[in-house]
């Protein structure tokens, strides 16, 4: 039986990366892996020259934009508000959608390979309601210029760079 994936892995990888018109960051697509579609939503949360980030210590130490997966019963904005509150303790005001990108990665905490579709929104902090309730998450306020060296994900960094270029 003929397998296009076996014969043309670079072509398949390229098509998968651009099929939805979104830029891909991170690992190359592995043609021998079945990826689970995992939509998520993340906030570039700015206050003056500072940005609100979260440090996730487990399963791997990463500094990232607050956000996470969109549950089947919620909208992207509902998920963004929930995730920001869980990971940072802050209520946020969503100003506008910035765009989206995709990552093909192994999600260690869920133990599966995922095609993550990352929707990014520009936000402002409103007020702190509580400490983070998401296990192993710590809130970080930092200068936006320093954030570019701290954030673990290149896709998140590119969206932050784009916002900073418009200021």
N, C-alpha and C positions, 0 to 999 in steps of 0.2 A: 504494500500500500504506500502511495506517495505521501510524504509529509512535507509541506512547505516550511514548517518550522525547522525540520531537520536539515533541509537543503539550503535555506536562506535565513539563518538566524539574525543576521545584521539587518536585513530588510524588514523582518517581522518586528524586531526591536524598534526600528525607526518608525514604522507604522503605528505601533502601540504607543510610542511616545508622543505622536502628534495627531492621533486619530480624533481627539476631542479639541484640538487647537490649543491645548495647554502646554506650557513648558514643563519639562520633566527635570527633576533634581535628584541627586543621590545615585544609588546603585543602578547599573544597567539592568534592563529587563532580562530575566533568566527564562529562556524558552521552555525549560523542563520543569518549571514551577507553575502551579495553579494559584493565582492570586485572588484573594477575597476583596471585593470592592468595599472600601471603607471611607465614606465621606466624613469630613471633619471641618471644623470652623475655628478660626483663630483671630485674636485681636491685637492690632498695633495700638496700644493704649498709651496715649501721650498726655503729659501735663507739663506745659512749658518746654524745657529742654530735657525732661526726664521721661523715661519709659518704664512701664510696669511689666516685669518679666516673672517667670516662675522657674525655680530650680526643682527638677524632679530627680531625686537621689536614687530611686530604685525603679526598674531593674538596672538601668544604667544612669550614670550622672549626666544630666543634660540641662542646659539653660535654654529656655524656649519661650515663644509667645504663649500667653495663656490661651487655652482652648483644648479641644478634643473632639471625640466622635459625636456624630449626630445620631441620636437614637431614632428608631423607626417611628415613634409616636410624636416626634417634635420637629419643628422647623429649624432652619439654620440659626435664626436669631434667638430662638428659645434655647437652643443648645449653647450658643455663645454666652448668653447671660448665665446659664447654669454652670458651665465650665469655668468661667471667670470667677464666679462666686466660690465654687468648690476649690479651685487652685490658688486663689489669691485672697479671697474674702471680700473683694470689692464689687460693688454694683457699678455697672458701666453704662454710658450713653453711647449708642452706636450711631456714628455720623454717616458713614457710607461704605459700600462694598468697594474694595480695591481690586479684586480679581481672584484668580485661583491658579494653582499649579498641582502637579501630581508627583508622587514619590512611590517607587516600588521598593518595599523594604520588609524585613522580617520584624514582626512586632513581638518582641520577647515577652512582654507582660501578658499577651494573649496567646502566644505560641502558634502563630500562623503568619503566612506571607500575605501581604496586603498591597493593593493598589490604593494608596491614600490620595484622595482628592481633597486638597487643602484650600478652603475658601477663606480669604483674608478680608477683615473689616477694619476700618479706621475707627477708633473709639476714644472716649474721654472717661477718666474716672469720675464717679459722682460722689461716693462716700464709702468708707470701709464699714461693712456690716459685722464682720467676724474674722477670726483667724482662718487660714485655709483648713478645709476639712478633708481634702483629698490626701490620702496617706502619702507620705514621703515628698510633699511639696512645700516649698518655702517661697515667700514673696520676696522679690528683689526690685527695688527702685534704683535705677542707674541713669547716668547721662546717656543720651541717645548715641553719641559718638563712641562711647565705651561699649555700648550694647552690641555693636557690629563685631567686636572681638569676642564677645561672650556667648552670643547665640550659637547653638550647636548646629542648626539647620541652615544650609545655604539658601534655600527657597525663602525662608523667613527673613534672612538678611537682605535678599534682593528686594523684597517688598518694603522693608524699612528704608533701604537706600532710595527707593523711588519716592517714598513719602518725604524724606529729608530733602531731596532734590527740588521738591515743589514748595518748600518753606521759604 
